[in-house]
């Protein structure tokens, strides 16, 4: 069956109307059932693949190259179509999408007008020899077919991943259930970054309102009308990021005894909160539930007219939790009890850095990034621009730069 396009793009709709078996998956456009001739002069059917560039509708293709799933395409005499074949060898583009050939047929204008122009050009080149051997061979067998579009956590295709060619790596993040406890300055940036990954759900917890002082250390640019309505942080950011990700789940409450057990179902938790009693409760329960988590924090002070301090990222995973308590990596004091948040100096760039370090560490945990140190504690020192890794898991890889402890 020919899957229905996932957007109102005219070029995709035209392909379907003409009977092409099209599919949009993982940022790629696939044309199924394309007839071609194999080296034994038999008519076979393959799949044309192109990275897809689009927002709510397709953009003009910036790349004239296409890939092909099938055996080597030939002319009617069994000679390879060397005029368009510019690469051989299996290339894994995404889960379940493995192309064996790369094609290059650049139009005289230098670029294809749209995806209808691009894909029908390649389909015609492949199909023409096949029709010489079998006049009934056709690339358009489904003039009235419809099918459900691809189910996705995103509201529009993630063409950045397909364009970069990292679909298989990105799939290691797919389907995870994530929680963010606290939408303070760093928590909001954590949400911003995690919402751009294919995790299944992102549960956000916070009971505060989103006010003007929050706006100056948060991602984006809220309007004065947004601030006048004094929305909850969770409500405001859940609505904002639901424009991109379908799996945002809002909890307009702080984590406490009443709801902490909900986090037992999470695959990973980010802690971005300064309430010591609640944080201790959360850490204790996550350890009991065997849920991995990252706690973030900053300590910034004014010294001689300059700001200095630390940005901290603490990771706790099953089998490697003792350092949190034995080395006191996480403070459980409240903000007014003289801990690192006592001055409450937070700045957008440091919040963003804190979030980025935490999300990078989570992606290492998931296997997205290569991890040579397996550090479970990192400290960024502002004045010396130094990043110190500590608490390496025993038996892990040797440190790459000598900073691990």
C-alpha positions as CSV (number, residue, x, y, z in Angstrom):
1,X,0.0,0.0,0.0
2,X,1.1,3.6,-0.6
3,X,1.5,5.5,2.7
4,X,-0.2,8.9,2.8
5,X,2.2,11.8,3.0
6,X,2.6,13.2,6.5
7,X,2.2,16.8,5.3
8,X,0.2,18.9,2.8
9,X,3.3,19.2,0.5
10,X,2.2,19.5,-3.1
11,X,5.1,17.4,-4.4
12,X,4.5,14.5,-2.1
13,X,0.7,14.7,-2.7
14,X,1.4,14.6,-6.4
15,X,3.6,11.6,-6.1
16,X,0.8,9.7,-4.3
17,X,-1.9,10.9,-6.7
18,X,0.1,9.6,-9.6
19,X,0.3,6.1,-7.9
20,X,3.8,6.0,-6.5
21,X,4.2,3.9,-3.3
22,X,5.6,6.6,-1.2
23,X,6.7,6.5,2.5
24,X,8.1,9.2,4.8
25,X,10.2,7.6,7.6
26,X,13.0,8.9,9.9
27,X,13.5,12.0,7.7
28,X,13.7,10.1,4.4
29,X,11.4,9.9,1.4
30,X,11.1,6.3,0.1
31,X,9.6,5.3,-3.3
32,X,8.8,1.6,-3.2
33,X,8.1,-0.7,-6.1
34,X,10.5,0.9,-8.6
35,X,11.1,-1.5,-11.5
36,X,14.7,-2.1,-12.7
37,X,16.8,-4.6,-14.5
38,X,19.3,-6.7,-12.5
39,X,22.6,-8.1,-13.9
40,X,20.8,-11.3,-15.0
41,X,18.4,-9.2,-17.2
42,X,15.5,-9.9,-14.9
43,X,13.0,-7.3,-13.9
44,X,13.1,-6.6,-10.2
45,X,11.6,-4.0,-7.9
46,X,13.6,-1.8,-5.6
47,X,13.3,1.3,-3.4
48,X,14.5,4.9,-4.1
49,X,15.6,6.8,-1.1
50,X,16.2,10.5,-0.6
51,X,16.8,12.6,2.5
52,X,13.8,14.9,3.0
53,X,14.1,18.6,3.8
54,X,10.9,20.1,5.2
55,X,9.1,22.0,8.0
56,X,5.4,21.6,7.7
57,X,5.9,21.3,4.0
58,X,8.8,20.2,1.9
59,X,11.6,22.6,0.8
60,X,13.4,22.5,-2.5
61,X,15.9,19.6,-2.4
62,X,19.4,20.9,-1.8
63,X,21.0,17.6,-2.7
64,X,20.6,15.9,-6.1
65,X,21.9,12.5,-4.8
66,X,19.6,9.5,-4.2
67,X,20.1,6.1,-2.8
68,X,18.8,2.7,-3.9
69,X,17.7,-0.4,-2.1
70,X,18.1,-3.4,-4.4
71,X,20.6,-5.2,-6.5
72,X,22.8,-3.5,-9.1
73,X,20.5,-1.7,-11.6
74,X,21.3,-2.3,-15.3
75,X,20.1,-1.5,-18.8
76,X,18.1,-4.0,-20.8
77,X,21.3,-5.8,-21.8
78,X,22.5,-6.3,-18.3
79,X,25.1,-3.6,-18.2
80,X,25.3,-1.5,-15.0
81,X,23.8,2.0,-15.2
82,X,27.2,3.6,-14.7
83,X,25.9,7.0,-15.8
84,X,24.1,7.4,-12.5
85,X,25.8,5.0,-10.1
86,X,28.3,6.9,-8.1
87,X,28.7,4.7,-5.1
88,X,28.5,1.0,-4.1
89,X,28.3,-0.6,-0.7
90,X,25.7,-1.0,2.0
91,X,24.9,2.2,3.8
92,X,22.7,2.1,6.9
93,X,20.7,5.3,6.7
94,X,18.3,4.6,9.6
95,X,16.8,1.6,11.3
96,X,15.4,-0.7,8.5
97,X,16.8,1.6,5.7
98,X,19.9,0.0,4.2
99,X,20.9,1.3,0.7
100,X,23.3,-0.6,-1.5
101,X,23.9,2.1,-4.2
102,X,24.2,5.8,-4.5
103,X,23.0,7.7,-7.6
104,X,24.0,11.0,-9.0
105,X,22.1,12.6,-11.9
106,X,22.3,16.4,-11.6
107,X,19.7,18.3,-13.6
108,X,20.9,21.0,-16.1
109,X,19.5,23.7,-13.9
110,X,21.7,22.5,-11.0
111,X,18.9,21.5,-8.7
112,X,15.6,19.7,-8.8
113,X,12.5,21.8,-8.5
114,X,10.9,19.6,-5.8
115,X,10.8,16.0,-4.6
116,X,8.4,15.0,-7.4
117,X,10.9,16.3,-9.9
118,X,13.8,14.5,-8.2
119,X,12.2,11.1,-7.5
120,X,10.3,10.7,-10.8
121,X,13.6,11.5,-12.7
122,X,15.4,8.6,-11.0
123,X,12.3,6.4,-11.3
124,X,12.2,7.0,-15.0
125,X,15.9,6.2,-15.5
126,X,15.5,2.9,-13.6
127,X,12.1,1.9,-15.1
128,X,12.9,2.5,-18.8
129,X,15.1,-0.6,-19.3
130,X,12.7,-2.6,-17.3
131,X,9.8,-1.7,-19.6
132,X,11.9,-2.8,-22.6
133,X,11.8,-6.3,-21.1
134,X,8.4,-6.2,-19.5
135,X,5.9,-3.6,-20.9
136,X,3.7,-4.0,-17.8
137,X,6.5,-3.0,-15.4
138,X,5.3,0.2,-13.6
139,X,6.5,2.4,-10.8
140,X,2.9,3.6,-10.2
141,X,0.8,0.6,-9.1
142,X,-1.3,2.4,-6.5
143,X,-3.4,5.2,-8.1
144,X,-6.0,5.2,-5.3
145,X,-4.2,3.6,-2.4
146,X,-4.0,5.2,1.1
147,X,-2.2,4.2,4.3
148,X,-1.6,5.5,7.7
149,X,1.3,7.9,8.0
150,X,4.3,7.0,10.1
151,X,3.7,7.3,13.8
152,X,6.2,9.7,15.3
153,X,6.8,11.5,18.5
154,X,7.6,14.6,16.5
155,X,4.9,16.9,15.0
156,X,7.0,17.2,11.8
157,X,9.8,15.0,10.3
158,X,13.2,15.2,11.9
159,X,15.1,16.0,8.8
160,X,18.1,17.2,10.7
161,X,19.0,13.7,11.7
162,X,18.5,12.2,8.3
163,X,20.5,15.1,6.7
164,X,23.4,14.4,9.1
165,X,23.2,10.6,8.5
166,X,23.0,9.7,12.2
167,X,19.6,8.0,12.3
168,X,20.9,4.7,13.6
169,X,22.7,6.4,16.5
170,X,19.7,8.6,17.3
171,X,17.5,5.5,17.6
172,X,19.3,4.6,20.8
173,X,17.3,7.5,22.4
174,X,14.0,6.5,20.9
175,X,11.1,5.5,23.1
176,X,12.7,6.4,26.5
177,X,10.5,7.8,29.2
178,X,12.3,10.9,30.7
179,X,11.4,13.0,33.7
180,X,12.7,16.5,34.5
181,X,12.2,17.4,38.2
182,X,12.3,21.2,38.3
183,X,11.9,23.7,35.5
184,X,14.3,26.3,36.9
185,X,16.9,27.9,34.7
186,X,18.7,24.6,33.9
187,X,15.6,22.4,33.8
188,X,14.1,24.5,31.0
189,X,17.2,24.1,28.9
190,X,17.2,20.4,29.6
191,X,13.7,20.2,28.2
192,X,14.7,22.2,25.2
193,X,17.5,19.7,24.3
194,X,15.6,16.5,25.2
195,X,12.5,17.6,23.2
196,X,14.7,17.5,20.1
197,X,15.3,13.8,20.6
198,X,13.0,10.9,19.8
199,X,12.3,9.9,23.4
200,X,8.8,8.6,23.9
201,X,7.6,10.9,26.8
202,X,9.1,13.8,28.8
203,X,7.4,14.3,32.1
204,X,8.0,17.8,33.6
205,X,7.4,18.6,37.3
206,X,7.3,22.1,38.8
207,X,4.8,24.1,40.9
208,X,6.1,27.7,40.2
209,X,4.8,30.4,38.0
210,X,6.7,31.7,35.0
211,X,7.5,35.4,35.7
212,X,9.7,38.1,34.2
213,X,12.8,37.2,36.1
214,X,12.5,33.6,34.8
215,X,12.3,34.8,31.2
216,X,15.8,36.3,31.3
217,X,17.4,32.9,32.1
218,X,15.1,30.7,30.0
219,X,15.2,29.5,26.4
220,X,13.2,31.5,23.9
221,X,11.6,34.9,24.1
222,X,8.2,35.1,25.8
223,X,6.0,38.0,25.0
224,X,4.8,40.5,27.6
225,X,1.3,39.1,27.2
226,X,2.7,35.6,28.1
227,X,4.2,37.0,31.3
228,X,1.2,39.1,32.3
229,X,-0.9,35.9,32.4
230,X,1.6,34.4,34.9
231,X,1.3,30.9,33.6
232,X,2.8,28.0,35.4
233,X,6.3,27.1,34.2
234,X,5.1,23.6,33.4
235,X,2.1,24.9,31.5
236,X,4.0,27.4,29.5
237,X,6.9,25.2,28.5
238,X,4.8,22.1,27.9
239,X,2.7,24.1,25.4
240,X,5.7,25.6,23.8
241,X,7.6,22.3,23.2
242,X,4.4,20.4,22.3
243,X,4.7,22.3,19.0
244,X,7.6,20.0,18.2
245,X,7.3,16.9,20.4
246,X,4.0,15.0,21.0
247,X,5.2,13.4,24.2
248,X,5.4,16.3,26.7
249,X,3.5,15.4,29.9
250,X,2.9,18.3,32.3
251,X,2.7,18.0,36.1
252,X,2.0,21.3,37.7
253,X,3.4,20.3,41.1
254,X,6.7,19.9,42.8
255,X,8.0,16.4,43.4
256,X,7.0,15.3,46.9
257,X,5.6,12.3,48.8
258,X,2.3,12.6,46.9
259,X,3.8,12.0,43.5
260,X,7.4,10.7,43.9
261,X,6.3,7.1,43.2
262,X,5.4,8.1,39.6
263,X,9.1,8.4,38.8
264,X,9.6,4.6,39.3
265,X,8.3,4.2,35.8
266,X,11.0,6.5,34.3
267,X,14.0,5.3,32.3
268,X,16.0,8.4,33.3
269,X,15.4,11.5,35.5
270,X,17.0,14.9,35.4
271,X,17.0,16.7,38.8
272,X,17.1,20.5,38.6
273,X,15.7,21.7,41.9
274,X,17.0,23.5,45.0
275,X,14.6,22.3,47.6
276,X,16.8,20.1,49.8
277,X,14.2,18.0,51.6
278,X,12.4,17.2,48.3
279,X,15.7,16.5,46.6
280,X,16.7,14.0,49.3
281,X,13.4,12.3,49.0
282,X,13.7,12.1,45.3
283,X,17.3,10.8,45.3
284,X,16.5,8.1,47.9
285,X,13.5,6.9,46.0
286,X,15.3,6.8,42.6
287,X,18.0,4.7,44.2
288,X,15.3,2.4,45.5
289,X,13.7,2.2,42.1
290,X,17.1,1.6,40.4
291,X,16.4,4.5,38.1
292,X,19.5,6.4,36.7
293,X,19.5,10.1,37.2
294,X,21.6,13.3,36.8
295,X,21.5,16.2,39.3
296,X,22.7,19.6,38.2
297,X,23.7,22.6,40.2
298,X,25.6,25.9,40.2
299,X,27.5,27.9,42.7
300,X,28.2,31.5,41.6
301,X,29.6,34.3,43.7
302,X,30.8,37.9,43.2
303,X,34.5,38.4,43.9
304,X,36.1,41.8,43.4
305,X,33.5,42.9,41.0
306,X,33.6,39.7,38.9
307,X,31.5,36.6,39.0
308,X,33.1,33.2,39.5
309,X,32.1,29.8,40.6
310,X,31.3,26.2,39.5
311,X,28.8,24.4,37.3
312,X,28.3,20.8,38.6
313,X,26.9,17.7,36.9
314,X,26.4,14.6,39.1
315,X,25.4,11.2,37.6
316,X,24.0,8.3,39.6
317,X,23.5,4.9,37.9
318,X,22.7,1.4,39.1
319,X,25.8,-0.1,40.6
320,X,27.5,3.3,40.9
321,X,25.8,5.4,43.5
322,X,28.0,5.5,46.6
323,X,30.0,8.5,45.5
324,X,26.9,10.7,45.8
325,X,26.8,10.2,49.5
326,X,30.4,9.3,50.4
327,X,31.9,12.3,48.5
328,X,28.8,14.5,49.1
329,X,28.4,15.3,45.4
330,X,24.8,16.5,46.0
331,X,23.9,19.1,48.6
332,X,20.6,18.4,50.4
333,X,20.5,21.8,52.2
334,X,17.7,24.2,51.3
335,X,18.5,27.5,49.5
336,X,18.3,29.5,52.7
337,X,20.6,27.2,54.6
338,X,24.0,28.4,53.3
339,X,24.4,25.9,50.5
340,X,25.7,26.6,47.0
341,X,22.4,28.2,46.0
342,X,22.4,30.7,48.9
343,X,23.2,33.7,46.7
344,X,20.9,32.4,43.9
345,X,23.0,33.9,41.2
346,X,21.9,32.2,38.0
347,X,22.7,33.3,34.5
348,X,21.2,32.0,31.2
349,X,24.6,31.0,29.7
350,X,25.5,29.0,32.8
351,X,22.1,27.4,33.0
352,X,22.4,26.5,29.4
353,X,25.9,25.0,29.9
354,X,24.7,23.1,33.0
355,X,21.9,21.6,30.9
356,X,24.1,20.8,27.9
357,X,26.6,19.0,30.1
358,X,23.8,17.0,31.7
359,X,22.2,16.0,28.4
360,X,25.5,15.1,26.8
361,X,26.2,12.8,29.9
362,X,22.8,11.2,29.5
363,X,23.4,10.6,25.8
364,X,26.7,9.0,26.7
365,X,24.8,6.8,29.1
366,X,22.5,5.8,26.2
367,X,25.4,5.1,23.9
368,X,24.8,8.0,21.6
369,X,28.2,9.5,22.3
370,X,31.4,7.7,22.7
371,X,32.3,7.6,26.5
372,X,36.0,7.0,27.3
373,X,35.9,8.1,30.9
374,X,32.5,7.1,32.3
375,X,32.7,10.0,34.7
376,X,29.9,10.3,37.2
377,X,30.9,13.8,38.4
378,X,32.1,16.8,36.5
379,X,32.9,20.3,37.6
380,X,33.3,23.3,35.3
381,X,35.3,26.1,36.8
382,X,34.4,29.4,35.4
383,X,37.5,31.4,36.2
384,X,40.0,28.9,34.7
385,X,37.7,27.5,32.0
386,X,38.5,24.0,33.4
387,X,36.3,20.9,33.2
388,X,37.3,18.3,35.8
389,X,36.0,14.7,35.6
390,X,35.7,12.5,38.7
391,X,34.1,9.4,40.1
392,X,34.9,7.1,37.1
393,X,33.2,3.8,37.4
394,X,35.6,1.1,38.5
395,X,36.6,-1.1,35.7
396,X,35.6,1.4,33.0
397,X,37.7,2.7,30.2
398,X,41.0,4.4,31.2
399,X,40.9,8.2,31.3
400,X,41.6,10.0,28.0
401,X,43.2,13.1,29.5
402,X,44.2,12.2,33.0
403,X,41.5,14.2,34.7
404,X,39.4,11.3,35.9
405,X,39.6,10.3,39.6
